[in-house]
Amino acid sequence: MGSGNWGSAISMLVGANAKSNPGQFAEEVRMWVFEEEVDGQKLSEIINTKHENVKYLKGKKLPENVKAGTDKMHKILEFKPNRKSLIQCLTWLRPPPTPTSSSL
């Protein structure tokens, strides 16, 4: 899922649910981050070390099993892309989508 305010809020719930149900779900919850710097640090590093998205959900702790990453597979699996993210994701697809392409 993404790392905006909506994605971060949902990751809190999904991370807690995954951690409290071992064996039923994968314990690690992946969050895709459009890498940007906040106070001179990469946002993905802040999320992975402080377990808080200080830019989009300040003051709320994320479960330790929520892991931020910047690789393209995190993005393709994003739960709800916004317009900017969707356009960027579609540029990574090869071959590009056609008018008859379908999506999940």
RALIN-V247290 format. One record per residue. N is the residue number from 0. D_FIRST is the distance of its C-alpha to the first C-alpha in whole Angstrom. Layout:
BEGIN
N | D_FIRST
N | D_FIRST
END
This chain:
BEGIN
0 | 0
1 | 4
2 | 7
3 | 9
4 | 11
5 | 9
6 | 6
7 | 8
8 | 10
9 | 8
10 | 7
11 | 11
12 | 12
13 | 10
14 | 11
15 | 15
16 | 15
17 | 14
18 | 17
19 | 19
20 | 19
21 | 20
22 | 21
23 | 19
24 | 16
25 | 14
26 | 15
27 | 12
28 | 9
29 | 7
30 | 5
31 | 6
32 | 9
33 | 11
34 | 14
35 | 17
36 | 20
37 | 20
38 | 24
39 | 24
40 | 21
41 | 18
42 | 15
43 | 13
44 | 17
45 | 17
46 | 14
47 | 15
48 | 19
49 | 19
50 | 16
51 | 15
52 | 14
53 | 17
54 | 16
55 | 14
56 | 15
57 | 18
58 | 20
59 | 17
60 | 17
61 | 14
62 | 14
63 | 16
64 | 14
65 | 10
66 | 11
67 | 10
68 | 10
69 | 11
70 | 12
71 | 12
72 | 11
73 | 7
74 | 7
75 | 9
76 | 7
77 | 4
78 | 4
79 | 7
80 | 8
81 | 11
82 | 14
83 | 15
84 | 11
85 | 12
86 | 16
87 | 15
88 | 13
89 | 16
90 | 18
91 | 17
92 | 18
93 | 22
94 | 24
95 | 22
96 | 22
97 | 25
98 | 26
99 | 26
100 | 23
101 | 20
102 | 17
103 | 15
END
